[in-house]
Amino acid sequence: MNVQLHMIRPAIVGDGGFLARLRAASLSELQLLEPGCAATFETDAERAFEGLLARDEIVARLLVVGGDVVGSACVMFWHRLPYATTPLHGELAGVYVARAHRRRGFARRLCGEVLAAAHKRNVRRVVVHPSPAGRALYAGLGFVPSGELRLGTSEGGYAVHSCGAPGLEVDISKITT
Ligand SMILES: CC(C)(COP(=O)(O)OP(=O)(O)OC[C@H]1O[C@@H](n2cnc3c(N)ncnc32)[C@H](O)[C@@H]1OP(=O)(O)O)[C@@H](O)C(=O)NCCC(=O)NCCS
């Protein structure tokens, strides 16, 4: 059996290019990015990730297998209105593992580590907007349906509707890695 060395490490300033490449691969696979737009997207996304890392608005973990960066998970932070405990919330996003390395528990570990890092920042709640493949993964990590509503655009104007792909949220204090 070919067992390659692997590690999960924190993303730091300078890793924006890796995060951008993985993000482009994920969006392409989910058919949310046209093949012809990937190169431009990656350039813009690298700049955006570098800014998020530099401003400490994101925590991320990278999966490295055989020296190649092949997976990621991020939590983005934002503040809601003042709250009795903390207004800080997070969104789990950018969860991706390259096809050759799937179903070996890497996404579960990436998410566990990045959620633990978010927990250390004292976030009140973390949400995720799952792809079909992500639903079982996040349910296994303790995420539950949240009943969130979303305001979206549609032909003819804005419409308030119940989210087509319902969001999930997790009580961060229950996460164990
Ligand atoms: C979703 C994704 C991140 C899973 O990565 P992975 O490393 O293969 O996941 P894991 O091995 O950690 O799987 C953990 C659990 O998630 C669930 N799971 C993972 N992939 C799944 C799939 N394709 N279909 C259904 N359940 C799946 C299973 O319950 C799995 O546990 P099991 O293998 O013991 O049954 C990966 O398929 C991927 O990158 N997909 C494309 C991008 C994407 O959809 N990202 C999520 C955005 S919200």
The ligand as a Tripos MOL2 file, in Angstrom:
@<TRIPOS>MOLECULE
LIG
   48    50     1     0     0
SMALL
NO_CHARGES

@<TRIPOS>ATOM
      1 C1        -17.1120   17.0710    1.0210 C.3       1 LIG1
      2 C2        -15.6080   16.7540    1.1030 C.3       1 LIG1
      3 C3        -14.8930   17.9580    1.7070 C.3       1 LIG1
      4 C4        -15.4120   15.4950    1.9830 C.3       1 LIG1
      5 O1        -14.0050   15.2750    2.1220 O.3       1 LIG1
      6 P1        -13.4450   13.8590    2.6860 P.3       1 LIG1
      7 O2        -12.0510   14.0640    3.1610 O.co2     1 LIG1
      8 O3        -13.6680   12.8220    1.6700 O.co2     1 LIG1
      9 O4        -14.4330   13.6040    3.9100 O.3       1 LIG1
     10 P2        -14.1610   12.5880    5.1190 P.3       1 LIG1
     11 O5        -13.3770   11.4060    4.6460 O.co2     1 LIG1
     12 O6        -13.6080   13.3380    6.2820 O.co2     1 LIG1
     13 O7        -15.6530   12.1330    5.4190 O.3       1 LIG1
     14 C5        -16.2470   12.3290    6.6880 C.3       1 LIG1
     15 C6        -17.7010   11.9320    6.5540 C.3       1 LIG1
     16 O8        -18.3990   12.8240    5.7010 O.3       1 LIG1
     17 C7        -19.3770   12.1010    4.9410 C.3       1 LIG1
     18 N1        -19.0480   12.2120    3.5060 N.ar      1 LIG1
     19 C8        -17.8740   12.5690    2.9530 C.ar      1 LIG1
     20 N2        -17.9850   12.5860    1.6070 N.ar      1 LIG1
     21 C9        -19.2570   12.2530    1.3190 C.ar      1 LIG1
     22 C10       -19.9810   12.0880    0.1030 C.ar      1 LIG1
     23 N3        -19.4150   12.2880   -1.1100 N.pl3     1 LIG1
     24 N4        -21.2770   11.7160    0.1660 N.ar      1 LIG1
     25 C11       -21.8700   11.5000    1.3700 C.ar      1 LIG1
     26 N5        -21.2370   11.6290    2.5680 N.ar      1 LIG1
     27 C12       -19.9500   12.0030    2.5280 C.ar      1 LIG1
     28 C13       -19.3390   10.6830    5.4330 C.3       1 LIG1
     29 O9        -20.2500   10.5790    6.5200 O.3       1 LIG1
     30 C14       -17.9140   10.5770    5.9370 C.3       1 LIG1
     31 O10       -17.7300    9.5960    6.9250 O.3       1 LIG1
     32 P3        -17.4040    8.0650    6.4680 P.3       1 LIG1
     33 O11       -16.3560    8.0970    5.4040 O.co2     1 LIG1
     34 O12       -16.9410    7.4440    7.7570 O.co2     1 LIG1
     35 O13       -18.7080    7.5270    5.9510 O.co2     1 LIG1
     36 C15       -15.0230   16.4330   -0.3090 C.3       1 LIG1
     37 O14       -15.8290   15.4450   -0.9270 O.3       1 LIG1
     38 C16       -14.9830   17.6370   -1.2090 C.2       1 LIG1
     39 O15       -14.0100   18.4050   -1.1660 O.2       1 LIG1
     40 N6        -16.0190   17.8320   -2.0670 N.am      1 LIG1
     41 C17       -16.0730   18.9570   -3.0020 C.3       1 LIG1
     42 C18       -16.2270   20.3030   -2.2860 C.3       1 LIG1
     43 C19       -17.3590   20.3130   -1.2960 C.2       1 LIG1
     44 O16       -18.4750   19.8340   -1.5380 O.2       1 LIG1
     45 N7        -17.0460   20.8950   -0.1250 N.am      1 LIG1
     46 C20       -18.0040   21.1020    0.9510 C.3       1 LIG1
     47 C21       -18.5590   22.4640    0.7670 C.3       1 LIG1
     48 S1        -19.8040   22.8210    1.9650 S.3       1 LIG1
@<TRIPOS>BOND
     1     1     2 1
     2     2     3 1
     3     2     4 1
     4     2    36 1
     5     4     5 1
     6     5     6 1
     7     6     7 2
     8     6     8 1
     9     6     9 1
    10     9    10 1
    11    10    11 2
    12    10    12 1
    13    10    13 1
    14    13    14 1
    15    14    15 1
    16    15    16 1
    17    15    30 1
    18    16    17 1
    19    17    18 1
    20    17    28 1
    21    18    19 ar
    22    18    27 ar
    23    19    20 ar
    24    20    21 ar
    25    21    22 ar
    26    21    27 ar
    27    22    23 1
    28    22    24 ar
    29    24    25 ar
    30    25    26 ar
    31    26    27 ar
    32    28    29 1
    33    28    30 1
    34    30    31 1
    35    31    32 1
    36    32    33 2
    37    32    34 1
    38    32    35 1
    39    36    37 1
    40    36    38 1
    41    38    39 2
    42    38    40 1
    43    40    41 1
    44    41    42 1
    45    42    43 1
    46    43    44 2
    47    43    45 1
    48    45    46 1
    49    46    47 1
    50    47    48 1
@<TRIPOS>SUBSTRUCTURE
     1 LIG1         1 GROUP 0 **** ****
